[in-house]
Amino acid sequence: MNPDTGSHAIYTEEDLVNLKGWELTVILFLVISASFIMSFISLFPFIISLLLSSVGIMLFRARYFLLYMKKLREEGKVKFVPKRSVQRKRGTEDQGFILAEVFLPLFLLFLLPIPLNLVIAIGFVIGIPLSILFEKLLEIGLERSLGKVKKFFVWTVLNENDLYLKEYGYLISRKANANEK
C-alpha cells in the first residue's frame, strides 16, 4: 500500500467461461426441450436460426480473445489498458449487438408468416444460452493447443472506497503448463 495516496493493486484471475454443472443442465434442458417442441412445428428453420444465433453470439463474445490469440501464443500474455475512447467504442459495439440481439427476434415475429416467425424467433432466443456452451467448447479446444488460458484483471484501490480497473487481458497460466511437463 502506498502511504502517499492510500492506494494498492489487487490482481485477480478467472477462467474464460465460468460454467457450473447446474447451469450446463439448464442450458441442455432448454435446448433439448425447445428442439423437441419445435420439431412438431418446423425443425429445420429452428435449427438454422439456433445455430446462426448461438455461433454469432459466441464469436462476438470471444472476439478479442480470438483476435489476439496469435500474440497470446507468442508472448504468453496479452494486456489491455482501459482508455476512454476505446472503451466507448467497445461499449457502442456491445450496445448495438445487444439491441440487434433483442429486436431481431421481435422484428421477425412481425415479418414472417405465423408458424415460421415463432420458430425462428425462439431459435434466436434459445441461441443465447447455447452460445455459452459453444464458448466453453471453444475454450476447451483452444486450451488443448495453447494451454490453460485465464482472464486477468489488475484493480487499483484508492482510499478503500474507490476501485478502478488498471489493466486486464488474457494469459497462458504457467501452473497448467508446469503440470503438463
CNS distance restraints for C-alpha pairs under 8 A (distance, minus, plus):
assign (resid   1 and name CA) (resid   6 and name CA) 6.37 0.50 0.50
assign (resid   1 and name CA) (resid   7 and name CA) 5.69 0.50 0.50
assign (resid   1 and name CA) (resid   8 and name CA) 4.65 0.50 0.50
assign (resid   1 and name CA) (resid   9 and name CA) 7.90 0.50 0.50
assign (resid   2 and name CA) (resid   6 and name CA) 5.38 0.50 0.50
assign (resid   2 and name CA) (resid   7 and name CA) 5.49 0.50 0.50
assign (resid   2 and name CA) (resid   8 and name CA) 6.28 0.50 0.50
assign (resid   3 and name CA) (resid   7 and name CA) 7.62 0.50 0.50
assign (resid   5 and name CA) (resid 158 and name CA) 7.29 0.50 0.50
assign (resid   5 and name CA) (resid 159 and name CA) 7.52 0.50 0.50
assign (resid   6 and name CA) (resid 158 and name CA) 5.98 0.50 0.50
assign (resid   6 and name CA) (resid 159 and name CA) 5.25 0.50 0.50
assign (resid   6 and name CA) (resid 160 and name CA) 7.76 0.50 0.50
assign (resid   7 and name CA) (resid 156 and name CA) 6.64 0.50 0.50
assign (resid   7 and name CA) (resid 157 and name CA) 5.23 0.50 0.50
assign (resid   7 and name CA) (resid 158 and name CA) 4.43 0.50 0.50
assign (resid   7 and name CA) (resid 159 and name CA) 6.15 0.50 0.50
assign (resid   7 and name CA) (resid 160 and name CA) 7.68 0.50 0.50
assign (resid   8 and name CA) (resid 156 and name CA) 5.73 0.50 0.50
assign (resid   8 and name CA) (resid 157 and name CA) 5.44 0.50 0.50
assign (resid   8 and name CA) (resid 158 and name CA) 7.02 0.50 0.50
assign (resid   9 and name CA) (resid 154 and name CA) 6.53 0.50 0.50
assign (resid   9 and name CA) (resid 155 and name CA) 5.44 0.50 0.50
assign (resid   9 and name CA) (resid 156 and name CA) 4.44 0.50 0.50
assign (resid   9 and name CA) (resid 157 and name CA) 6.13 0.50 0.50
assign (resid  10 and name CA) (resid 154 and name CA) 5.68 0.50 0.50
assign (resid  10 and name CA) (resid 155 and name CA) 4.98 0.50 0.50
assign (resid  10 and name CA) (resid 156 and name CA) 6.28 0.50 0.50
assign (resid  10 and name CA) (resid 157 and name CA) 7.46 0.50 0.50
assign (resid  11 and name CA) (resid 152 and name CA) 7.29 0.50 0.50
assign (resid  11 and name CA) (resid 153 and name CA) 5.86 0.50 0.50
assign (resid  11 and name CA) (resid 154 and name CA) 4.61 0.50 0.50
assign (resid  11 and name CA) (resid 155 and name CA) 6.34 0.50 0.50
assign (resid  12 and name CA) (resid 152 and name CA) 5.66 0.50 0.50
assign (resid  12 and name CA) (resid 153 and name CA) 5.31 0.50 0.50
assign (resid  12 and name CA) (resid 154 and name CA) 6.53 0.50 0.50
assign (resid  13 and name CA) (resid 150 and name CA) 6.35 0.50 0.50
assign (resid  13 and name CA) (resid 151 and name CA) 5.64 0.50 0.50
assign (resid  13 and name CA) (resid 152 and name CA) 4.37 0.50 0.50
assign (resid  13 and name CA) (resid 153 and name CA) 6.46 0.50 0.50
assign (resid  14 and name CA) (resid  18 and name CA) 7.97 0.50 0.50
assign (resid  14 and name CA) (resid 150 and name CA) 5.64 0.50 0.50
assign (resid  14 and name CA) (resid 151 and name CA) 5.36 0.50 0.50
assign (resid  14 and name CA) (resid 152 and name CA) 6.47 0.50 0.50
assign (resid  15 and name CA) (resid 149 and name CA) 7.14 0.50 0.50
assign (resid  15 and name CA) (resid 150 and name CA) 4.90 0.50 0.50
assign (resid  15 and name CA) (resid 151 and name CA) 6.06 0.50 0.50
assign (resid  16 and name CA) (resid 136 and name CA) 7.95 0.50 0.50
assign (resid  16 and name CA) (resid 139 and name CA) 7.06 0.50 0.50
assign (resid  16 and name CA) (resid 149 and name CA) 7.05 0.50 0.50
assign (resid  16 and name CA) (resid 150 and name CA) 5.72 0.50 0.50
assign (resid  16 and name CA) (resid 151 and name CA) 5.88 0.50 0.50
assign (resid  17 and name CA) (resid 132 and name CA) 7.73 0.50 0.50
assign (resid  17 and name CA) (resid 135 and name CA) 7.12 0.50 0.50
assign (resid  17 and name CA) (resid 136 and name CA) 5.87 0.50 0.50
assign (resid  17 and name CA) (resid 139 and name CA) 7.56 0.50 0.50
assign (resid  19 and name CA) (resid  23 and name CA) 6.29 0.50 0.50
assign (resid  19 and name CA) (resid  24 and name CA) 6.69 0.50 0.50
assign (resid  19 and name CA) (resid 136 and name CA) 7.59 0.50 0.50
assign (resid  20 and name CA) (resid  24 and name CA) 6.38 0.50 0.50
assign (resid  21 and name CA) (resid  25 and name CA) 6.30 0.50 0.50
assign (resid  22 and name CA) (resid  26 and name CA) 6.25 0.50 0.50
assign (resid  23 and name CA) (resid  27 and name CA) 6.19 0.50 0.50
assign (resid  24 and name CA) (resid  28 and name CA) 6.14 0.50 0.50
assign (resid  24 and name CA) (resid 133 and name CA) 7.42 0.50 0.50
assign (resid  25 and name CA) (resid  29 and name CA) 6.01 0.50 0.50
assign (resid  26 and name CA) (resid  30 and name CA) 6.10 0.50 0.50
assign (resid  27 and name CA) (resid  31 and name CA) 6.21 0.50 0.50
assign (resid  27 and name CA) (resid 129 and name CA) 5.87 0.50 0.50
assign (resid  27 and name CA) (resid 130 and name CA) 6.40 0.50 0.50
assign (resid  27 and name CA) (resid 133 and name CA) 7.67 0.50 0.50
assign (resid  28 and name CA) (resid  32 and name CA) 5.93 0.50 0.50
assign (resid  28 and name CA) (resid 130 and name CA) 7.93 0.50 0.50
assign (resid  29 and name CA) (resid  33 and name CA) 5.83 0.50 0.50
assign (resid  30 and name CA) (resid  34 and name CA) 5.90 0.50 0.50
assign (resid  30 and name CA) (resid 126 and name CA) 7.15 0.50 0.50
assign (resid  31 and name CA) (resid  35 and name CA) 5.96 0.50 0.50
assign (resid  31 and name CA) (resid 126 and name CA) 6.47 0.50 0.50
assign (resid  31 and name CA) (resid 130 and name CA) 7.15 0.50 0.50
assign (resid  32 and name CA) (resid  36 and name CA) 6.05 0.50 0.50
assign (resid  33 and name CA) (resid  37 and name CA) 6.19 0.50 0.50
assign (resid  34 and name CA) (resid  38 and name CA) 5.92 0.50 0.50
assign (resid  34 and name CA) (resid 122 and name CA) 7.95 0.50 0.50
assign (resid  34 and name CA) (resid 126 and name CA) 7.65 0.50 0.50
assign (resid  35 and name CA) (resid  39 and name CA) 5.91 0.50 0.50
assign (resid  35 and name CA) (resid  43 and name CA) 7.12 0.50 0.50
assign (resid  35 and name CA) (resid  46 and name CA) 7.58 0.50 0.50
assign (resid  35 and name CA) (resid  47 and name CA) 7.81 0.50 0.50
assign (resid  36 and name CA) (resid  40 and name CA) 7.24 0.50 0.50
assign (resid  37 and name CA) (resid  41 and name CA) 7.41 0.50 0.50
assign (resid  38 and name CA) (resid  42 and name CA) 5.83 0.50 0.50
assign (resid  38 and name CA) (resid  43 and name CA) 5.58 0.50 0.50
assign (resid  38 and name CA) (resid  46 and name CA) 6.84 0.50 0.50
assign (resid  38 and name CA) (resid 119 and name CA) 6.47 0.50 0.50
assign (resid  39 and name CA) (resid  43 and name CA) 4.38 0.50 0.50
assign (resid  41 and name CA) (resid 115 and name CA) 7.11 0.50 0.50
assign (resid  41 and name CA) (resid 119 and name CA) 7.47 0.50 0.50
assign (resid  42 and name CA) (resid  46 and name CA) 6.67 0.50 0.50
assign (resid  42 and name CA) (resid 116 and name CA) 7.35 0.50 0.50
assign (resid  42 and name CA) (resid 119 and name CA) 6.87 0.50 0.50
assign (resid  43 and name CA) (resid  47 and name CA) 6.13 0.50 0.50
assign (resid  44 and name CA) (resid  48 and name CA) 6.22 0.50 0.50
assign (resid  45 and name CA) (resid  49 and name CA) 6.10 0.50 0.50
assign (resid  45 and name CA) (resid 116 and name CA) 7.57 0.50 0.50
assign (resid  45 and name CA) (resid 119 and name CA) 6.90 0.50 0.50
assign (resid  45 and name CA) (resid 120 and name CA) 6.14 0.50 0.50
assign (resid  46 and name CA) (resid  50 and name CA) 5.89 0.50 0.50
assign (resid  46 and name CA) (resid 119 and name CA) 5.41 0.50 0.50
assign (resid  46 and name CA) (resid 120 and name CA) 5.30 0.50 0.50
assign (resid  46 and name CA) (resid 122 and name CA) 7.43 0.50 0.50
assign (resid  46 and name CA) (resid 123 and name CA) 5.02 0.50 0.50
assign (resid  47 and name CA) (resid  51 and name CA) 6.01 0.50 0.50
assign (resid  47 and name CA) (resid 123 and name CA) 6.80 0.50 0.50
assign (resid  48 and name CA) (resid  52 and name CA) 6.09 0.50 0.50
assign (resid  48 and name CA) (resid 123 and name CA) 7.83 0.50 0.50
assign (resid  49 and name CA) (resid  53 and name CA) 5.89 0.50 0.50
assign (resid  49 and name CA) (resid 120 and name CA) 5.65 0.50 0.50
assign (resid  49 and name CA) (resid 121 and name CA) 7.85 0.50 0.50
assign (resid  49 and name CA) (resid 123 and name CA) 5.07 0.50 0.50
assign (resid  49 and name CA) (resid 124 and name CA) 5.64 0.50 0.50
assign (resid  49 and name CA) (resid 127 and name CA) 7.80 0.50 0.50
assign (resid  50 and name CA) (resid  54 and name CA) 6.01 0.50 0.50
assign (resid  50 and name CA) (resid 120 and name CA) 7.76 0.50 0.50
assign (resid  50 and name CA) (resid 123 and name CA) 4.27 0.50 0.50
assign (resid  50 and name CA) (resid 124 and name CA) 5.39 0.50 0.50
assign (resid  50 and name CA) (resid 125 and name CA) 7.83 0.50 0.50
assign (resid  50 and name CA) (resid 126 and name CA) 6.56 0.50 0.50
assign (resid  50 and name CA) (resid 127 and name CA) 4.86 0.50 0.50
assign (resid  51 and name CA) (resid  55 and name CA) 5.85 0.50 0.50
assign (resid  51 and name CA) (resid 127 and name CA) 6.77 0.50 0.50
assign (resid  52 and name CA) (resid  56 and name CA) 5.87 0.50 0.50
assign (resid  52 and name CA) (resid 124 and name CA) 7.85 0.50 0.50
assign (resid  52 and name CA) (resid 127 and name CA) 7.86 0.50 0.50
assign (resid  53 and name CA) (resid  57 and name CA) 6.07 0.50 0.50
assign (resid  53 and name CA) (resid 123 and name CA) 7.53 0.50 0.50
assign (resid  53 and name CA) (resid 124 and name CA) 5.25 0.50 0.50
assign (resid  53 and name CA) (resid 125 and name CA) 7.93 0.50 0.50
assign (resid  53 and name CA) (resid 127 and name CA) 5.09 0.50 0.50
assign (resid  53 and name CA) (resid 128 and name CA) 7.03 0.50 0.50
assign (resid  53 and name CA) (resid 131 and name CA) 7.78 0.50 0.50
assign (resid  54 and name CA) (resid  58 and name CA) 6.03 0.50 0.50
assign (resid  54 and name CA) (resid 124 and name CA) 7.57 0.50 0.50
assign (resid  54 and name CA) (resid 127 and name CA) 4.21 0.50 0.50
assign (resid  54 and name CA) (resid 128 and name CA) 5.77 0.50 0.50
assign (resid  54 and name CA) (resid 129 and name CA) 7.68 0.50 0.50
assign (resid  54 and name CA) (resid 130 and name CA) 5.73 0.50 0.50
assign (resid  54 and name CA) (resid 131 and name CA) 4.25 0.50 0.50
assign (resid  54 and name CA) (resid 134 and name CA) 7.48 0.50 0.50
assign (resid  55 and name CA) (resid  59 and name CA) 6.08 0.50 0.50
assign (resid  55 and name CA) (resid 127 and name CA) 7.99 0.50 0.50
assign (resid  55 and name CA) (resid 131 and name CA) 6.16 0.50 0.50
assign (resid  55 and name CA) (resid 134 and name CA) 7.25 0.50 0.50
assign (resid  56 and name CA) (resid  60 and name CA) 6.15 0.50 0.50
assign (resid  57 and name CA) (resid  61 and name CA) 6.16 0.50 0.50
assign (resid  57 and name CA) (resid 127 and name CA) 7.96 0.50 0.50
assign (resid  57 and name CA) (resid 128 and name CA) 6.94 0.50 0.50
assign (resid  57 and name CA) (resid 131 and name CA) 6.01 0.50 0.50
assign (resid  58 and name CA) (resid  62 and name CA) 6.14 0.50 0.50
assign (resid  58 and name CA) (resid 131 and name CA) 4.99 0.50 0.50
assign (resid  58 and name CA) (resid 132 and name CA) 6.80 0.50 0.50
assign (resid  58 and name CA) (resid 134 and name CA) 6.56 0.50 0.50
assign (resid  58 and name CA) (resid 135 and name CA) 5.56 0.50 0.50
assign (resid  59 and name CA) (resid  63 and name CA) 5.59 0.50 0.50
assign (resid  62 and name CA) (resid  66 and name CA) 6.08 0.50 0.50
assign (resid  62 and name CA) (resid 135 and name CA) 7.42 0.50 0.50
assign (resid  63 and name CA) (resid  67 and name CA) 5.94 0.50 0.50
assign (resid  64 and name CA) (resid  68 and name CA) 6.18 0.50 0.50
assign (resid  65 and name CA) (resid  69 and name CA) 5.92 0.50 0.50
assign (resid  65 and name CA) (resid 170 and name CA) 7.45 0.50 0.50
assign (resid  68 and name CA) (resid  72 and name CA) 6.15 0.50 0.50
assign (resid  68 and name CA) (resid  78 and name CA) 7.23 0.50 0.50
assign (resid  69 and name CA) (resid  73 and name CA) 6.07 0.50 0.50
assign (resid  70 and name CA) (resid  74 and name CA) 6.30 0.50 0.50
assign (resid  71 and name CA) (resid  75 and name CA) 5.89 0.50 0.50
assign (resid  71 and name CA) (resid  76 and name CA) 7.57 0.50 0.50
assign (resid  71 and name CA) (resid  77 and name CA) 7.66 0.50 0.50
assign (resid  71 and name CA) (resid  78 and name CA) 6.86 0.50 0.50
assign (resid  72 and name CA) (resid  76 and name CA) 4.86 0.50 0.50
assign (resid  72 and name CA) (resid  77 and name CA) 5.20 0.50 0.50
assign (resid  72 and name CA) (resid  78 and name CA) 5.61 0.50 0.50
assign (resid  72 and name CA) (resid 170 and name CA) 7.42 0.50 0.50
assign (resid  72 and name CA) (resid 171 and name CA) 6.87 0.50 0.50
assign (resid  72 and name CA) (resid 172 and name CA) 7.44 0.50 0.50
assign (resid  73 and name CA) (resid  77 and name CA) 7.97 0.50 0.50
assign (resid  73 and name CA) (resid 146 and name CA) 6.51 0.50 0.50
assign (resid  76 and name CA) (resid 171 and name CA) 5.66 0.50 0.50
assign (resid  76 and name CA) (resid 172 and name CA) 5.29 0.50 0.50
assign (resid  77 and name CA) (resid 169 and name CA) 7.46 0.50 0.50
assign (resid  77 and name CA) (resid 170 and name CA) 5.78 0.50 0.50
assign (resid  77 and name CA) (resid 171 and name CA) 4.20 0.50 0.50
assign (resid  77 and name CA) (resid 172 and name CA) 6.39 0.50 0.50
assign (resid  78 and name CA) (resid 169 and name CA) 5.41 0.50 0.50
assign (resid  78 and name CA) (resid 170 and name CA) 5.25 0.50 0.50
assign (resid  78 and name CA) (resid 171 and name CA) 6.27 0.50 0.50
assign (resid  79 and name CA) (resid 167 and name CA) 6.62 0.50 0.50
assign (resid  79 and name CA) (resid 168 and name CA) 5.51 0.50 0.50
assign (resid  79 and name CA) (resid 169 and name CA) 4.19 0.50 0.50
assign (resid  79 and name CA) (resid 170 and name CA) 6.47 0.50 0.50
assign (resid  80 and name CA) (resid 167 and name CA) 5.55 0.50 0.50
assign (resid  80 and name CA) (resid 168 and name CA) 5.32 0.50 0.50
assign (resid  80 and name CA) (resid 169 and name CA) 5.63 0.50 0.50
assign (resid  81 and name CA) (resid 166 and name CA) 6.41 0.50 0.50
assign (resid  81 and name CA) (resid 167 and name CA) 4.54 0.50 0.50
assign (resid  81 and name CA) (resid 168 and name CA) 6.61 0.50 0.50
assign (resid  82 and name CA) (resid  86 and name CA) 7.24 0.50 0.50
assign (resid  82 and name CA) (resid  87 and name CA) 6.57 0.50 0.50
assign (resid  82 and name CA) (resid 165 and name CA) 7.34 0.50 0.50
assign (resid  82 and name CA) (resid 166 and name CA) 6.89 0.50 0.50
assign (resid  82 and name CA) (resid 167 and name CA) 6.30 0.50 0.50
assign (resid  82 and name CA) (resid 168 and name CA) 7.87 0.50 0.50
assign (resid  83 and name CA) (resid  87 and name CA) 5.99 0.50 0.50
assign (resid  84 and name CA) (resid  88 and name CA) 6.01 0.50 0.50
assign (resid  85 and name CA) (resid  89 and name CA) 6.29 0.50 0.50
assign (resid  86 and name CA) (resid  90 and name CA) 6.18 0.50 0.50
assign (resid  87 and name CA) (resid  91 and name CA) 5.87 0.50 0.50
assign (resid  88 and name CA) (resid  92 and name CA) 6.09 0.50 0.50
assign (resid  89 and name CA) (resid  93 and name CA) 6.27 0.50 0.50
assign (resid  90 and name CA) (resid  94 and name CA) 6.07 0.50 0.50
assign (resid  91 and name CA) (resid  95 and name CA) 6.00 0.50 0.50
assign (resid  92 and name CA) (resid  96 and name CA) 6.09 0.50 0.50
assign (resid  93 and name CA) (resid  97 and name CA) 6.17 0.50 0.50
assign (resid  94 and name CA) (resid  98 and name CA) 6.08 0.50 0.50
assign (resid  95 and name CA) (resid  99 and name CA) 6.09 0.50 0.50
assign (resid  96 and name CA) (resid 100 and name CA) 6.17 0.50 0.50
assign (resid  97 and name CA) (resid 101 and name CA) 6.02 0.50 0.50
assign (resid  98 and name CA) (resid 102 and name CA) 6.19 0.50 0.50
assign (resid  99 and name CA) (resid 103 and name CA) 5.93 0.50 0.50
assign (resid 100 and name CA) (resid 104 and name CA) 5.49 0.50 0.50
assign (resid 101 and name CA) (resid 105 and name CA) 7.37 0.50 0.50
assign (resid 101 and name CA) (resid 124 and name CA) 7.99 0.50 0.50
assign (resid 102 and name CA) (resid 106 and name CA) 7.08 0.50 0.50
assign (resid 103 and name CA) (resid 107 and name CA) 5.88 0.50 0.50
assign (resid 104 and name CA) (resid 108 and name CA) 6.09 0.50 0.50
assign (resid 104 and name CA) (resid 121 and name CA) 7.94 0.50 0.50
assign (resid 105 and name CA) (resid 109 and name CA) 6.30 0.50 0.50
assign (resid 105 and name CA) (resid 120 and name CA) 7.40 0.50 0.50
assign (resid 105 and name CA) (resid 121 and name CA) 4.44 0.50 0.50
assign (resid 105 and name CA) (resid 122 and name CA) 7.59 0.50 0.50
assign (resid 105 and name CA) (resid 124 and name CA) 6.40 0.50 0.50
assign (resid 105 and name CA) (resid 125 and name CA) 7.34 0.50 0.50
assign (resid 106 and name CA) (resid 110 and name CA) 7.06 0.50 0.50
assign (resid 106 and name CA) (resid 121 and name CA) 7.09 0.50 0.50
assign (resid 107 and name CA) (resid 111 and name CA) 6.24 0.50 0.50
assign (resid 108 and name CA) (resid 112 and name CA) 5.86 0.50 0.50
assign (resid 108 and name CA) (resid 117 and name CA) 5.75 0.50 0.50
assign (resid 108 and name CA) (resid 120 and name CA) 7.54 0.50 0.50
assign (resid 108 and name CA) (resid 121 and name CA) 6.47 0.50 0.50
assign (resid 109 and name CA) (resid 114 and name CA) 7.70 0.50 0.50
assign (resid 109 and name CA) (resid 117 and name CA) 4.84 0.50 0.50
assign (resid 109 and name CA) (resid 118 and name CA) 6.35 0.50 0.50
assign (resid 109 and name CA) (resid 121 and name CA) 6.64 0.50 0.50
assign (resid 110 and name CA) (resid 117 and name CA) 7.43 0.50 0.50
assign (resid 111 and name CA) (resid 117 and name CA) 7.36 0.50 0.50
assign (resid 112 and name CA) (resid 116 and name CA) 6.39 0.50 0.50
assign (resid 112 and name CA) (resid 117 and name CA) 4.99 0.50 0.50
assign (resid 113 and name CA) (resid 117 and name CA) 5.84 0.50 0.50
assign (resid 114 and name CA) (resid 118 and name CA) 6.67 0.50 0.50
assign (resid 115 and name CA) (resid 119 and name CA) 6.45 0.50 0.50
assign (resid 116 and name CA) (resid 120 and name CA) 6.19 0.50 0.50
assign (resid 117 and name CA) (resid 121 and name CA) 5.96 0.50 0.50
assign (resid 118 and name CA) (resid 122 and name CA) 6.04 0.50 0.50
assign (resid 119 and name CA) (resid 123 and name CA) 6.15 0.50 0.50
assign (resid 120 and name CA) (resid 124 and name CA) 6.31 0.50 0.50
assign (resid 121 and name CA) (resid 125 and name CA) 6.31 0.50 0.50
assign (resid 122 and name CA) (resid 126 and name CA) 5.96 0.50 0.50
assign (resid 123 and name CA) (resid 127 and name CA) 6.02 0.50 0.50
assign (resid 124 and name CA) (resid 128 and name CA) 7.07 0.50 0.50
assign (resid 126 and name CA) (resid 130 and name CA) 6.58 0.50 0.50
assign (resid 127 and name CA) (resid 131 and name CA) 5.93 0.50 0.50
assign (resid 128 and name CA) (resid 132 and name CA) 7.16 0.50 0.50
assign (resid 129 and name CA) (resid 133 and name CA) 7.02 0.50 0.50
assign (resid 130 and name CA) (resid 134 and name CA) 6.35 0.50 0.50
assign (resid 131 and name CA) (resid 135 and name CA) 5.99 0.50 0.50
assign (resid 132 and name CA) (resid 136 and name CA) 6.28 0.50 0.50
assign (resid 133 and name CA) (resid 137 and name CA) 6.30 0.50 0.50
assign (resid 134 and name CA) (resid 138 and name CA) 6.09 0.50 0.50
assign (resid 135 and name CA) (resid 139 and name CA) 6.17 0.50 0.50
assign (resid 136 and name CA) (resid 140 and name CA) 6.26 0.50 0.50
assign (resid 137 and name CA) (resid 141 and name CA) 6.16 0.50 0.50
assign (resid 138 and name CA) (resid 142 and name CA) 6.11 0.50 0.50
assign (resid 139 and name CA) (resid 143 and name CA) 6.01 0.50 0.50
assign (resid 140 and name CA) (resid 144 and name CA) 6.54 0.50 0.50
assign (resid 141 and name CA) (resid 145 and name CA) 7.24 0.50 0.50
assign (resid 142 and name CA) (resid 146 and name CA) 6.02 0.50 0.50
assign (resid 142 and name CA) (resid 147 and name CA) 7.63 0.50 0.50
assign (resid 143 and name CA) (resid 147 and name CA) 4.52 0.50 0.50
assign (resid 143 and name CA) (resid 148 and name CA) 5.27 0.50 0.50
assign (resid 143 and name CA) (resid 149 and name CA) 6.42 0.50 0.50
assign (resid 144 and name CA) (resid 148 and name CA) 7.99 0.50 0.50
assign (resid 146 and name CA) (resid 172 and name CA) 7.27 0.50 0.50
assign (resid 147 and name CA) (resid 172 and name CA) 6.31 0.50 0.50
assign (resid 147 and name CA) (resid 173 and name CA) 7.25 0.50 0.50
assign (resid 147 and name CA) (resid 176 and name CA) 6.76 0.50 0.50
assign (resid 147 and name CA) (resid 177 and name CA) 6.27 0.50 0.50
assign (resid 148 and name CA) (resid 172 and name CA) 5.67 0.50 0.50
assign (resid 148 and name CA) (resid 173 and name CA) 5.42 0.50 0.50
assign (resid 148 and name CA) (resid 176 and name CA) 5.75 0.50 0.50
assign (resid 148 and name CA) (resid 177 and name CA) 7.30 0.50 0.50
assign (resid 149 and name CA) (resid 170 and name CA) 6.82 0.50 0.50
assign (resid 149 and name CA) (resid 171 and name CA) 5.68 0.50 0.50
assign (resid 149 and name CA) (resid 172 and name CA) 4.54 0.50 0.50
assign (resid 149 and name CA) (resid 173 and name CA) 5.84 0.50 0.50
assign (resid 150 and name CA) (resid 170 and name CA) 5.66 0.50 0.50
assign (resid 150 and name CA) (resid 171 and name CA) 5.47 0.50 0.50
assign (resid 150 and name CA) (resid 172 and name CA) 6.33 0.50 0.50
assign (resid 150 and name CA) (resid 173 and name CA) 6.44 0.50 0.50
assign (resid 151 and name CA) (resid 168 and name CA) 7.43 0.50 0.50
assign (resid 151 and name CA) (resid 169 and name CA) 5.74 0.50 0.50
assign (resid 151 and name CA) (resid 170 and name CA) 4.53 0.50 0.50
assign (resid 151 and name CA) (resid 171 and name CA) 6.47 0.50 0.50
assign (resid 152 and name CA) (resid 168 and name CA) 5.51 0.50 0.50
assign (resid 152 and name CA) (resid 169 and name CA) 5.49 0.50 0.50
assign (resid 152 and name CA) (resid 170 and name CA) 5.93 0.50 0.50
assign (resid 152 and name CA) (resid 171 and name CA) 7.16 0.50 0.50
assign (resid 153 and name CA) (resid 165 and name CA) 7.16 0.50 0.50
assign (resid 153 and name CA) (resid 166 and name CA) 7.69 0.50 0.50
assign (resid 153 and name CA) (resid 167 and name CA) 5.98 0.50 0.50
assign (resid 153 and name CA) (resid 168 and name CA) 4.34 0.50 0.50
assign (resid 153 and name CA) (resid 169 and name CA) 6.76 0.50 0.50
assign (resid 154 and name CA) (resid 165 and name CA) 6.18 0.50 0.50
assign (resid 154 and name CA) (resid 166 and name CA) 5.47 0.50 0.50
assign (resid 154 and name CA) (resid 167 and name CA) 5.26 0.50 0.50
assign (resid 154 and name CA) (resid 168 and name CA) 6.14 0.50 0.50
assign (resid 155 and name CA) (resid 163 and name CA) 6.53 0.50 0.50
assign (resid 155 and name CA) (resid 164 and name CA) 5.53 0.50 0.50
assign (resid 155 and name CA) (resid 165 and name CA) 4.57 0.50 0.50
assign (resid 155 and name CA) (resid 166 and name CA) 5.34 0.50 0.50
assign (resid 155 and name CA) (resid 167 and name CA) 7.24 0.50 0.50
assign (resid 156 and name CA) (resid 163 and name CA) 5.73 0.50 0.50
assign (resid 156 and name CA) (resid 164 and name CA) 5.11 0.50 0.50
assign (resid 156 and name CA) (resid 165 and name CA) 6.25 0.50 0.50
assign (resid 156 and name CA) (resid 166 and name CA) 6.08 0.50 0.50
assign (resid 157 and name CA) (resid 161 and name CA) 7.23 0.50 0.50
assign (resid 157 and name CA) (resid 162 and name CA) 5.72 0.50 0.50
assign (resid 157 and name CA) (resid 163 and name CA) 4.66 0.50 0.50
assign (resid 157 and name CA) (resid 164 and name CA) 6.46 0.50 0.50
assign (resid 158 and name CA) (resid 162 and name CA) 5.14 0.50 0.50
assign (resid 158 and name CA) (resid 163 and name CA) 6.43 0.50 0.50
assign (resid 158 and name CA) (resid 164 and name CA) 7.97 0.50 0.50
assign (resid 173 and name CA) (resid 177 and name CA) 6.75 0.50 0.50
assign (resid 174 and name CA) (resid 178 and name CA) 5.97 0.50 0.50
assign (resid 175 and name CA) (resid 179 and name CA) 6.26 0.50 0.50
assign (resid 176 and name CA) (resid 180 and name CA) 6.43 0.50 0.50
assign (resid 177 and name CA) (resid 181 and name CA) 6.68 0.50 0.50
